[in-house]
Amino acid sequence: MLTGPAILFCPADRPERFQKALDRADMVVIDMEDAVAPAGKATARQAMISHPVDPKRTFVRINGVNTSWFEDDLKALAATDYDKVMLPKAETRADVERLLAFSVVAICESPRGVYNAGEIASAPNTIGLTAGVEDLIAALGGFSTQWPDKRYRDVPRYARSSVMIAAQAFGKLSIDTVYLDIDDLDGQRREAVDAAACGFAASLCIHPSQVPVIRQAYRPADVEVEWATAVLAEARAHPGVFNFRGKMIDSPVLRQAGSIIARSGART
């Protein structure tokens, strides 16, 4: 379903950027929600219809089910070949099931949405979940998702983790949230490295400069691939727990080694 780890947002009212975004990223999200002002919604829908790009590599973020724009967004989608939708402010399984004709990545970005992440993940047409931490903090009455050193505060990290675990509990994709500080590529790298290490399938991003950072973060280092290859080879001679390079190796560690190999595309 995903063609790579870097998924780039593009405003739906900027059709001249659609193909450019797709050329730079692994997948693109044509964003008809937050990126488009209320007065521009109709223009954005027409732009989406009139400027098609590869549907296999495209999501469309529509407006939420409780907005006045939702039904018009669906009518516009019906005039395209797009079959993958990002649903903002998803709060229940029923929200996702209003889109049974589409594969849905649900964005859990309200207290109810995060609380109900497992229920949302259980919908038959849910293919993935992501957390929207900026909206969540605003809904909670807060005003900051990050500490001064730009690391996320505990509540956003809890939401990110809860939504990820809920997604994977139902065999769905877990996609990490955006990193908003475009100029802080070191911060983006730190977040993407953490996401890959924890098992996220991909990361959302808002600027093309973040794409190569994310791709590199999700690609295991040569030393990691060498270790994983070697430990899996050694495991063939050991039916149980064994010591390898001073570390105890058991089944969970071997599964982690397998994940490294899978991300690298290597063969053992």
N, C-alpha and C positions, 0 to 999 in steps of 0.2 A: 504493500500500500504506500509506504514512504520510499522515496527515491534517494534519500540522503538525510543528514541530520540538521541541515540549515534551512529553516522555513521562514521566508521573508514576507512581511506585510507590505502591501502596496495600496494606496488610496484608490477606491473605485472610481472616483471622479478625475483620475489622472491616467486615462487609457494609453497615453503615449509612453507610460512607464511599465505597462504590463509585461511586454516581451523583454524589456531590458531587465526587469526584476527577475524574470524566469531564467534569463541567460546567466545572471550572476549567482543565483541560489539553486538549491536542490528542488525546492517547491516554493510556490508563491501563494499568499492569501490575498485575494482581492477583497478589500475591506470596505463594506458598505455601512459599517456601524460607526465606531468612534472617529474614524478618519474623515467622515463626511458630515458636514453641517446639515441641520434639518432642511434648510432651503435647497440643498444640493442633492437630496436623496433621489429624486426622479431622474435628474441628469446622470447620476451615478449608475442607476439601473440601466439606462439606455446605453451608457458607455460599456458596461459589462456585456450587454447583448451584441453590440456593434463591433467589438474588438476582441474576438475570441483568441485564447491561447490554449496550449495543450491541456485538456481536461484531466489527463492522468497525473499531471504535476500541479494541479490547481485546487485550492480550497476557496470557497466564497464565505466570508463572514457576513452573515445577514444580521438584521436587527432582531432583538429579542421577541419572544412570543407574546409578550404583554405590551408591545409598542404598536402604534398606529401604522407602522411601516411593514410589519411582518408579512401580512397577506400580499401586499404589492411586491415584496421581495420574492415570494414564492412564485408569483405569476411571471416575474422577470426570469427567474431560474428556469421555468418551464420552457422558455424560448431559447435555451442554451443546451450545450452538451455537458455542463458541469453536474457532477453527481456527488461531490464531497462538500459538506457544509461545516463551518464552525458556528456553533450556536452560543452566543453570549448569554450570560446571566441565567444559565440553565439551573433549575432548582429541583426538578422532579423527573422521574422516568417519563411521565406523561408529556412533559415539555419536548423531550427528544422524540417521542412517538408521534408527535404532530408532524414529523418529517420522515415518515416511514419510506418515502421514495428516495431518500438520500442516506449516504453514509455520513455520520455526524461525529465530529470532535466537539465535545461539550466543554464549555468554559465555566468552571465553578468559581464564581467571583462575588458571591454574597454569603453571609453566614449560613443561610439555609442551603445554598448550593454546595458549600464545603461539607456541611453536616450530612447531606444526602448524597455524597459522591458515590458511594457504593450502589445506591438505588439507581442513580443516573447511569453508572457504568453497566448496569444489568439490562438496559434497554437493548433490544435485538439489533437495532441499527446504530448503536454507539460503537464507534471504532477506536475512540481514544478520548482522553481527558487531559485538560490542562487547567492550571489555576490562574486566576486573575487577581494578583495580590493588591494592586493599586485600588481597584474597585472595592475589594474586600475591606481594606483599611478605612476607606471613605464610608462604607456602609456601617462599619463599627463605630463611627464617630471619631476615628483617629486622623492623623495628619502626616504620618511619616512611616514609610516601609523600611527605611534603612537607618543604621547608625551613622555617625559622622564619617567613619572610615569606609562607608558604602557597603558594608555587609548588611544583609537583611536581618531585621529584628525577628524575635522568636515567633510571633504570630504568623507573619508571611511564610517563614520556613515550616511551621507546623502545617499550614494550608497546602503548601507545595508538596510536603511529604505525604500528608493524608490523601490528597487527590491522586498522587502517584501510586500509592499502595492500593487504593480502591480500584484504579484502572487495571493494575496487574492482577489483582485478585480475580477479576473477571476476564482475564486474557486479552485486555484491550491495550492500546498504545498509551504510554505515558509521555507527554510532551512538556518540556520545561517552559516556564514563562519567559517573557522578554526581559532584557536588561536595558533600562531606559537611558543610561548615561552613554550616549553615543561616542563621546570622546575618550571614555575610560575603557580602552580595549583590554587593559590588564584585568580590570574588574569583570569584563565579559569573559575573558579567558578563565578566570578563577571559577566563575559560576558554571561555565560549560564543562570544565574539567570535573567539577563536582557532580554535575548532572550525569555525565557519561559514567563516572565511577560508581554512581548509585544505581544505574540501570535505566535511565531515561532513554527513549528511542531517538529523540531529536530535541532541538531548542528553537523556539520562536525568536525572530529578531526584527528590528525596525529599520536597519540601515545596511546597505551592501558591505560596508567596511567590517561588519560583524561576521559576515559569512565565512571568510577564510579562518577566522579565529575559532569559530564553532567547529568547522570541519577538522581542523587540526586537533582540537580538544577531544573530539570523539574518536580520533584515530590513535590506537595504542602506540606508545613509543617502541622503538626497536628493542630496547632492553626488556620491556614487558612481554613482547612477543617471543623473544628468545627464552625468557624464564618460563612462559606458559608452554611453549613447545617442549622444552626440556623436562618440565615436571610431568606433563602428560605422557611423555615417552617413558619416564622413570616409573610411572604408576603401573605400567604394564607388567612390571616385575614384582609388584607389591600388591597383594590382594586386599590389604587393609591399610591402617594408618602407618605412615613411614616418615622418616626424617629426610628432608631435602634442603641442602645448603643452610642448615641450621634452623629450619622452620618445620614445625609439625604439619604434615599434609594429610588431610582427610577429605571426605566427600564434598563438603561445601567449598573447600579451597580448589578442588579439581573442577567443580562447576564454574567457579570464578575464572579459572584458567581457560576453560572452554569459551567463556564469554569474551575473553581477550582475543582468542583466536578468531571467533566469529566476527568481531568488529574489525579485525585486521584483514579479513578475507584470506588468511593463510590456510594451509592444509597441513594436518599432522599425519 
